[in-house]
């Protein structure tokens, strides 16, 4: 099979309304690159007709296209990883199916990587007012501000969704086999030579709500913190220490009050103190339990994703693909 320079990975989930525009965008990118491209769609068990629309377009394009389908819905980050594993290019880029990144951004990724300016290039979002709802922007800004202050100081203020990398970085990234983790955290943790490219996020093409629901955001936030920081355990240790000192002081004060009749001992206050201590214990046990559970999940060594089906167009010469 002829060498491929540029591989583009596109996770797919409930994007049937964008498929036609995705292929138009890919044609633009191919023209701007002035080179052949490889496109890998990773269907994350999308319940709509996204797969059918992509499949019907396989032989209509003049570049290499693969479709991989997960055995179950595993999320966009697992889909990105699946695509990176399958890609055969020298340089790789993630492209979102909602088309909120301009085509020039993907081209900029590949140009920076081709010129050996960096090992990993990250799209830094700006001007999100028109692209995202107000509550989504508030949640995102708050999360990434906390993440910047407590986990990784070099994370962009608005986070990031898309990135490009060379094969050296890709190989290290896919070697991390953690089932409960954060892909963005892994990228920042790996280091290497890094470059940020700013861009203005576009409005969604299909005018549908994103599949990135609030529950998924909360789950991702927990993975991001618990996978790369001991801050929660440190906080409960500090809270426990101050609680112990406070209770020691309170006990001394109650004994003194009983001996000197300084004040009447109010049993309701004692009950409140006991209740507070129990709540702290329950929360502390829960936080420690989260760490233990994540450690247990990773110790199973289960695959992060399973590809159930594979399809390719005739541009590939690889007969052993399926």
Secondary structure, 3 states (H helix, E strand, C coil): CCCCCEEEEEEECCCHHHHHHHHHHHHHHHHHHCCCEEEEEEECCCCCCHHHHHHHCHHHCCCEEEEEEECCCCCHHHHHHHHHHHCCCCEEEECCCCCCCCHHHHHHHHHHHHCCCCCEEEEEEECCCCCCCHHHHHHHHHHHHHHHHHCCCCCCCCCCCCEEEEHHHHHHHHCCCCCCCCHHHHHHHHCCCEEEEEEECCCCCCCCCCCCCHHHHHHHHHHHHHHHCCHHHHHHHHHHHHHHHHHHHHHHHHHHHHHHCCCCCCHHHHHHHHHHHHHHHHHHHHHHHHHHHHHHHHHCCCCCCCEEEEEECCCCCCCCCC
